[in-house]
């Protein structure tokens, strides 16, 4: 059997915004110039995409010309019941947010990234999942990385 789209299941966790729909990059995804922006993290959603658990953090640009624009940061979720790989995008972001490495045995969660202010690197998505170039009207912006915690 050939699948029409990605295998996926949605589970919203963390701090949600009442009355707000689940995140979707395809629906009205904004396009802003690449660069560094101050963002506030709003909520965390965990999704299973192509058999892997992904954590998606919804953020909002604070200040400047693009104040209020919503963007998404995505990373592989922390593994359950074992230490996270120290090279993972999520682990490195948590270390940066805590400003220290978690102690041995300390339980950390992606939820600690919610309701924080970060300086974020924003990039434009120019290729689809199939590797083909997107037409200019279909391109959108995502947060590539949190560079530093500012509050």
SULQUI-V956072 format. One record per residue. RES is the residue in one letter. PHI is phi in radians with two decimals (999 if undefined). Layout:
res-><RES & RES>
phi-><PHI & PHI>
This chain:
res-><X & X & X & X & X & X & X & X & X & X & X & X & X & X & X & X & X & X & X & X & X & X & X & X & X & X & X & X & X & X & X & X & X & X & X & X & X & X & X & X & X & X & X & X & X & X & X & X & X & X & X & X & X & X & X & X & X & X & X & X & X & X & X & X & X & X & X & X & X & X & X & X & X & X & X & X & X & X & X & X & X & X & X & X & X & X & X & X & X & X & X & X & X & X & X & X & X & X & X & X & X & X & X & X & X & X & X & X & X & X & X & X & X & X & X & X & X & X & X & X & X & X & X & X & X & X & X & X & X & X & X & X & X & X & X & X & X & X & X & X & X & X & X & X & X & X & X & X & X & X & X>
phi-><999 & -1.76 & -1.43 & -1.37 & -2.62 & -1.21 & -1.24 & -2.76 & -2.44 & -1.90 & -2.54 & -1.61 & -2.31 & 1.39 & -1.49 & -1.66 & -1.77 & -0.98 & 1.39 & -1.67 & -1.27 & -1.02 & -1.19 & -2.66 & -1.22 & -1.38 & -1.53 & 1.04 & -1.13 & -1.34 & -2.18 & -2.20 & -1.06 & -1.13 & 2.65 & -1.71 & -2.37 & -1.47 & -2.29 & -1.95 & -1.42 & -1.89 & -2.77 & -2.09 & -2.34 & -1.90 & -2.27 & -1.80 & -2.13 & 0.92 & 1.47 & -2.00 & -1.46 & -2.03 & -1.83 & -2.06 & -1.91 & -1.46 & -2.26 & -2.32 & -1.17 & -2.05 & 1.45 & 1.36 & -1.12 & -1.84 & -0.94 & 1.60 & -1.27 & -1.59 & -2.31 & -2.14 & -2.00 & -2.25 & -2.66 & -1.14 & -1.14 & -1.15 & -1.23 & -1.51 & 1.42 & -2.63 & -1.15 & -1.30 & -1.12 & -1.23 & -1.61 & -1.30 & -1.03 & -1.16 & -1.07 & -1.10 & -1.21 & -1.13 & -1.05 & -1.13 & -1.19 & -1.37 & 1.13 & -2.96 & -1.40 & -1.08 & -1.16 & -1.05 & 1.52 & -1.23 & -1.59 & -2.03 & -2.37 & -1.08 & -1.05 & -1.25 & -1.49 & -1.43 & 1.13 & -2.18 & -1.89 & -2.34 & -1.61 & -2.16 & -1.61 & -1.87 & -2.25 & -1.75 & -1.43 & -1.99 & -2.17 & -1.42 & -1.06 & -1.49 & 1.55 & -1.45 & -1.12 & -1.48 & -1.15 & -0.90 & -1.24 & -1.71 & -1.33 & -2.61 & -1.79 & -2.40 & -1.45 & -1.41 & -2.81 & -1.52 & -1.52 & -2.71 & -1.51 & -1.98 & -2.90>
